[in-house]
Amino acid sequence: MVDNLIKVEKLINSELSSKILASEIKFSELLLKISVNEISDVILFLKSDKRLKFKQLIDIAAVDYPNEEKRFELVYLLLSLENNQRVKVSVKFEPNEKIPSITKVYPSANWMEREVFDMYGIKFINHPDLRRILTDYNFKGHPLRKDFPLTGFNEVRYSEKEKKVIYEPVKLEQNYRNFDFSSPWEGTNYQKQIKKSEKNEKN
């Protein structure tokens, strides 16, 4: 299995020497690192080459590194059923960069790219229908970014007064947030107070 991947790695590097920044084999999978400008050419080659036959797009995954200059990373997961091989294509880029869509190469990328756009705010050039797919149309922000608050910015509820569903800023109730950090062996504050009052009554 690994021997076959080594051959595939050599083949790709020989054919796309100027387009591949780095390549390595880990966990019986080949990883290719490329730049944004080379996405379309590399993906098209991996699918159309008669020796490789990576005809199936499994997924497009995104990763957020908020402290790095190239904040986002996209990973394309491809499968060759005929050769029983997998390849990962990785590209890192800055937040304002737009990524070439691969929907013309893999039509199934349509929904995958929409999901990445919805969750991370990454925009794709020449996508036929780039809009939210998991959240609502009026949703604010991108939930899988590391700087997105766990509670979100807005909440949705039905208003009896307006007789419709409304959006409003999240309001956190603080009534139940008075934590007691006493040792469980000593007992909580209210238990200590009860014991003191019982002792006073006996005296």
Secondary structure as GFF3:
##gff-version 3
##sequence-region A 1 203
A	DSSP	alpha_helix	2	15	.	.	.	ID=ss1
A	DSSP	beta_strand	20	26	.	.	.	ID=ss2
A	DSSP	beta_strand	29	34	.	.	.	ID=ss3
A	DSSP	three_ten_helix	36	38	.	.	.	ID=ss4
A	DSSP	alpha_helix	39	48	.	.	.	ID=ss5
A	DSSP	beta_strand	56	64	.	.	.	ID=ss6
A	DSSP	beta_strand	72	80	.	.	.	ID=ss7
A	DSSP	beta_strand	85	93	.	.	.	ID=ss8
A	DSSP	beta_strand	99	100	.	.	.	ID=ss9
A	DSSP	alpha_helix	109	120	.	.	.	ID=ss10
A	DSSP	beta_strand	124	125	.	.	.	ID=ss11
A	DSSP	beta_strand	154	159	.	.	.	ID=ss12
A	DSSP	beta_strand	164	169	.	.	.	ID=ss13
A	DSSP	alpha_helix	189	202	.	.	.	ID=ss14
###
